Amino acid sequence: MKIQNKIVLKKKSNNFQILNPKEIINHAQDALDIEINELQKLRNRLDDSFVKSVSAINEMKGKLIVVGIGKSAHVGNKIVATLNSTGTPSQFLHAAEAIHGDLGVIQKQDIVLCISYSGNSPEIVNLLPFLKDYSAALIGMTGNPESKLGKASDIILNTHVDKEACPNKLAPTSSTTLQMALGDALAVCLMELKGFKDIDFAKFHPGGSLGKNLTARVEQFVSNNKPKVSPLSGIKEVIISVSASKHGITVVIENEKILGVITDGDIRRMLMNDVNISQLTAKDIMSQSPKTIEKSLLAKEAMKILKDNNIGQLVVTDSGKYFGIIDLHKLLDEGIN
C-alpha cells in the first residue's frame, strides 16, 4: 500500500503538531523490525532447556503456576489463558500478593513458571525460597540467566534481548514480546504432545461462535414446526403450509418419504405462468430431490451445504425420515459460519 507523504495537522492546546504519515509508518516499521530481529534470535537459541520445560510441564501431576509482577504479570495472565484453553491446567499468581497468603495455591505436585526479565525484582527474589520449596520444579523465564531467579531455577528459559523497541530503551517492548511468544511456543508444543485437537479446544469454548462451529449439531437449530403437504395437496393448502412455516418452504411427504420441497419462490413462478392453478397439486410444482442433512451432523456442515447451493433452507432428517427445517438466517444469528 502506498503511503502518501502528506502533512497532517493536529491541534494540541493552542499549537499545531505536525504529523508526517510516512515518518509515523517508518517509526512503526522500525519498532517491528527490532522485535522481529529479537524473535529470530530467540528462535535460534532454543535449546535443551526449552525441551526440558515442555517435558516437565507435560508430565506434571498438578498444574502450572505462572508468577509475575509488572508487565510480566500481564504476560503471565495471557500465557495462563492460552494454556488453560489448550489443555494445560494453569493458574496465575501475582508476586506481590503471593507473600500475603496467595502462596497457598501452590501444591507440591505443581510446577512454577516465574517470569521476570531482570530476574532480580525484589518481590520475585523474596518469593524464590518459597517457590522452590512448595513446588515440584521452578522454571525461570528471564533475560538474565545470572540473576537470582536464574540461579534459583531448575530450568532457565532465556528471553534476553539486545534492544528494546522503545526509543528510550526503557519500556518493556521487545522483552515482553519474547515472553509472550515463548509462552505461545510452550502451549503449541504441549498441544502437540497431548494430541490436542479442535474438538478438544471447543470443550473449553462452548459459549462463543468458535465453540458452536466445532460442537453444535443441526438438531439444535431446527424449528419446532414441520411444514409438510402430501403430493396431492391443492395449491391453497400448499400456500397455507408455506406461509405458516415461517421459513417460506414446505416439504412434500408420502408414506414418510421425502418427495420434494415447495418454496415461496416456486409458488411465485407458478403464478406467473398462464395455467389453471385450480387443477394443480403439490407434486406438479415441487422441486424434486431436495438437499437434506442428518440432524446429528455439525451445524457448520449444514451451513456449507446452504452456501454451496445458494439456498436459504435445508431439510433435516432423522435416519432418513423428515425431522424439520434448518434456516440459513438462524445459523448466521447463532454465529455458525
C-alpha positions in Angstrom: 0.0 0.0 0.0 1.4 3.4 -1.0 1.7 5.9 1.8 1.0 9.5 0.9 3.7 11.8 2.2 1.2 14.3 3.4 1.5 16.6 6.3 -1.4 16.2 8.8 -2.1 19.0 11.3 -3.4 18.0 14.7 -4.4 20.7 17.2 -2.7 20.4 20.6 -3.7 23.1 23.1 -3.2 26.4 21.1 -0.4 24.9 18.9 -0.4 22.6 15.9 1.6 19.5 16.0 2.9 18.4 12.5 2.4 14.7 11.8 4.1 13.2 8.8 2.4 9.9 7.8 5.5 8.5 6.2 7.6 9.2 9.3 5.0 7.6 11.5 5.0 4.4 9.4 8.8 4.4 9.4 8.8 4.5 13.2 6.3 1.7 13.4 8.3 -0.4 10.9 11.5 0.2 12.9 9.8 -1.0 16.1 8.5 -4.1 14.4 11.9 -4.8 12.8 13.6 -4.6 16.2 11.1 -7.1 17.7 11.3 -9.4 14.7 15.0 -9.4 15.0 14.9 -10.3 18.7 12.3 -13.0 18.0 14.7 -14.5 15.4 17.5 -14.6 18.0 15.2 -16.3 20.4 14.2 -18.9 17.8 17.9 -19.6 17.1 18.9 -20.1 20.7 16.1 -22.5 21.7 17.9 -25.5 23.3 17.5 -28.4 25.6 16.2 -26.1 28.4 13.1 -25.4 26.3 12.7 -29.2 25.7 13.1 -29.9 29.4 10.5 -27.2 30.2 7.9 -28.7 27.8 8.6 -32.2 29.1 8.3 -31.2 32.8 5.0 -29.4 32.2 3.6 -32.2 30.1 4.4 -34.8 32.7 3.4 -32.8 35.8 0.8 -34.2 38.1 -0.6 -30.9 39.2 -1.0 -27.5 37.4 1.3 -24.8 36.2 1.6 -21.8 38.4 2.7 -18.7 36.5 4.2 -16.0 38.6 5.0 -12.4 37.6 4.8 -8.7 38.5 4.5 -5.5 36.5 4.5 -6.0 32.7 5.5 -9.7 33.2 2.3 -10.2 35.2 0.2 -9.1 32.2 2.2 -11.5 30.0 1.7 -14.2 32.6 -2.0 -13.8 32.6 -2.1 -14.2 28.9 0.1 -17.3 29.0 -2.2 -18.8 31.6 -5.3 -18.1 29.4 -3.7 -19.7 26.4 -2.5 -22.8 28.3 -5.9 -23.3 30.0 -7.7 -23.1 26.7 -5.3 -25.6 25.1 -5.5 -28.3 27.7 -2.7 -27.4 30.3 -4.3 -26.5 33.7 -2.7 -23.3 34.8 -3.1 -20.5 37.3 -1.6 -17.0 37.6 -0.1 -15.9 40.9 0.8 -12.2 41.4 4.2 -11.9 43.1 3.0 -9.0 45.3 0.0 -11.0 46.6 1.8 -14.3 46.9 3.7 -13.2 50.0 0.5 -12.2 51.7 -1.3 -15.5 51.6 -1.7 -16.5 48.0 1.2 -18.9 48.1 -1.4 -21.4 49.3 -2.4 -22.1 45.7 0.9 -23.9 45.1 0.8 -27.6 45.8 3.8 -29.9 45.8 2.8 -31.6 42.5 2.7 -28.2 40.7 5.3 -26.6 38.6 6.1 -22.9 38.8 6.9 -20.7 35.8 8.3 -17.5 37.2 8.6 -14.6 34.7 11.0 -11.7 35.4 13.1 -10.1 32.7 15.7 -8.8 35.2 15.4 -11.8 37.4 16.2 -9.5 40.4 12.9 -7.8 41.2 12.6 -7.6 45.0 9.2 -9.2 45.0 10.4 -12.1 42.9 13.6 -12.5 44.9 11.7 -12.6 48.2 9.5 -15.4 46.8 12.2 -17.6 45.4 12.7 -19.8 48.5 9.0 -20.5 48.8 8.5 -21.1 45.1 11.3 -23.7 45.3 10.1 -25.4 48.4 6.4 -25.5 47.7 6.6 -26.8 44.1 7.9 -29.8 42.1 10.1 -27.6 40.0 10.9 -23.9 39.2 11.2 -22.7 35.7 12.6 -19.2 35.3 11.8 -17.1 32.3 14.3 -14.3 32.4 16.5 -12.2 30.3 19.4 -12.6 32.8 20.4 -16.2 33.5 22.9 -15.0 36.0 20.2 -13.2 38.1 18.9 -14.5 41.4 15.9 -16.0 39.6 18.2 -17.7 37.0 20.5 -19.2 39.7 17.5 -20.5 41.7 15.7 -22.0 38.8 15.8 -25.7 37.9 15.3 -24.8 34.3 16.1 -21.4 32.6 14.2 -20.0 29.6 16.4 -17.2 28.3 14.5 -14.2 27.0 17.4 -11.9 26.7 17.1 -9.0 24.2 19.9 -6.8 22.9 17.5 -4.0 22.1 14.1 -2.8 23.2 11.8 -1.3 20.6 11.2 1.6 22.9 13.2 4.6 21.6 14.3 5.4 25.1 15.3 1.8 25.7 13.2 1.8 28.9 9.7 0.5 28.3 9.5 -3.3 28.0 8.7 -3.9 24.4 10.9 -6.5 22.7 11.4 -8.3 26.0 7.6 -8.7 26.7 7.1 -9.8 23.0 9.6 -12.6 23.6 8.0 -13.6 26.8 4.6 -13.8 25.1 5.9 -15.6 22.1 7.8 -18.2 24.2 4.6 -18.8 26.2 2.8 -19.5 22.9 5.6 -21.8 21.8 5.2 -23.8 25.1 1.4 -24.0 24.6 1.8 -25.2 21.0 4.3 -27.9 21.9 2.2 -29.1 24.7 -0.8 -29.3 22.4 1.2 -31.5 20.0 2.3 -33.8 22.8 -1.2 -34.1 24.2 -2.7 -34.7 20.7 -5.0 -31.7 21.4 -7.4 -31.2 18.5 -10.1 -28.7 17.5 -12.8 -30.7 19.2 -10.8 -30.6 22.5 -10.4 -26.8 22.0 -14.1 -26.4 21.6 -14.8 -28.1 25.0 -13.2 -25.0 26.6 -15.0 -22.5 24.4 -18.7 -23.7 24.4 -20.2 -20.2 24.7 -18.8 -18.4 21.7 -19.2 -18.8 17.9 -15.9 -20.8 17.8 -17.3 -23.5 20.2 -20.6 -23.6 18.3 -18.9 -24.1 15.0 -16.9 -27.0 16.4 -19.6 -28.7 18.5 -23.2 -27.5 17.7 -25.3 -30.1 15.9 -28.0 -29.5 13.3 -30.9 -30.6 15.6 -30.1 -27.7 18.0 -31.3 -25.2 15.4 -34.3 -27.0 13.9 -37.6 -25.1 14.4 -40.5 -26.6 16.2 -42.9 -26.7 13.3 -42.6 -29.2 10.5 -44.3 -27.8 7.4 -45.5 -30.6 5.1 -48.1 -31.4 2.5 -49.0 -34.6 0.5 -48.2 -34.8 -3.2 -52.0 -34.5 -3.9 -52.5 -31.4 -1.8 -54.1 -28.5 -3.6 -52.4 -25.1 -4.2 -54.4 -23.4 -1.4 -53.2 -26.0 1.1 -49.7 -25.6 -0.2 -49.8 -21.8 0.2 -51.1 -22.0 3.7 -48.4 -24.5 4.7 -45.6 -22.4 3.2 -46.9 -19.3 4.9 -47.4 -20.9 8.2 -43.9 -22.4 8.2 -42.1 -19.0 8.7 -39.3 -20.4 6.5 -41.0 -19.9 3.2 -40.9 -23.7 2.5 -42.9 -26.8 2.9 -41.9 -30.5 2.4 -43.9 -32.9 0.2 -44.2 -36.2 2.1 -45.7 -39.5 1.0 -45.6 -42.6 3.3 -42.9 -40.9 5.4 -40.7 -40.5 2.2 -39.5 -37.0 1.2 -40.5 -36.5 -2.4 -39.6 -32.8 -2.8 -40.0 -29.3 -1.4 -42.0 -26.2 -2.4 -40.8 -22.7 -1.6 -42.5 -19.4 -1.8 -40.3 -18.8 -5.0 -41.9 -21.9 -6.5 -45.3 -20.5 -5.8 -44.5 -17.1 -7.4 -43.1 -18.7 -10.5 -46.2 -20.9 -10.8 -48.5 -17.9 -10.5 -46.6 -16.1 -13.3 -47.4 -19.0 -15.7 -50.6 -19.0 -17.7 -52.1 -22.1 -16.1 -55.3 -23.2 -14.4 -53.9 -23.4 -10.8 -57.2 -24.9 -9.5 -56.1 -28.2 -11.1 -52.6 -28.2 -9.8 -51.3 -30.2 -6.9 -48.2 -30.1 -4.8 -46.4 -32.7 -7.0 -46.9 -30.5 -10.0 -44.8 -27.6 -8.7 -42.4 -29.2 -6.2 -38.7 -29.3 -6.6 -37.6 -32.9 -6.5 -34.5 -34.4 -4.7 -34.1 -31.5 -2.2 -30.9 -31.0 -0.3 -31.1 -32.8 3.1 -28.9 -33.2 6.2 -29.0 -35.6 9.1 -29.8 -34.0 12.5 -26.7 -35.5 14.2 -24.2 -33.7 11.9 -22.4 -30.5 12.8 -24.3 -27.3 12.1 -21.4 -25.9 10.2 -21.9 -28.7 7.7 -25.4 -27.5 7.1 -24.1 -24.0 6.6 -21.7 -25.3 4.0 -24.5 -27.0 2.0 -26.6 -23.9 2.2 -23.8 -21.7 0.9 -22.6 -24.1 -1.7 -26.0 -24.4 -3.2 -27.1 -20.8 -2.6 -30.3 -21.8 -0.8 -31.9 -20.5 2.3 -33.4 -23.7 3.9 -32.3 -27.2 4.3 -34.5 -30.3 5.0 -33.3 -32.1 8.2 -33.7 -35.8 8.5 -33.5 -38.4 11.3 -32.3 -41.7 9.9 -33.6 -40.6 6.5 -37.0 -39.5 7.8 -38.3 -36.0 7.8 -37.3 -34.2 11.0 -37.7 -30.5 10.3 -36.2 -27.4 8.6 -32.9 -25.6 9.3 -32.7 -22.0 8.2 -29.7 -20.0 6.9 -30.6 -16.9 8.9 -30.9 -18.9 12.1 -27.5 -20.3 11.7 -26.0 -16.9 10.9 -27.7 -15.4 14.0 -26.1 -18.1 16.1 -22.6 -17.4 14.8 -22.4 -20.5 12.6 -20.2 -19.9 9.6 
